[in-house]
């Protein structure tokens, strides 16, 4: 049984703009503080995940560029579903590498889980120039 929920266009825009902010800030952090970010990976319990994908320094730079481009796409509403999908694809390995296994600091893990929920909202719903959207 499919249930429709009315969602205001403004609330979707606000969510999109607010959600993009963390990726834009993270992208600048990755690009401007590469060494610091690589050190966080090296200190992570599951750093092997990052090393499996390649050189952590290169991965930090690539993820910074990808988060910047997809974050801007999400911010302005350009290819929102694709931008959210790409950001989730970047967020998952970061979360598994850096956040999982940090039992003393569960806040950042659940922050990433919440962010994933916001991204899934845009992945699972299609919003195209509608004042009020049915979900």
Order of alpha helices (4+ residues) and beta strands (2+ residues): beta-alpha-alpha-alpha-alpha-alpha-alpha-beta
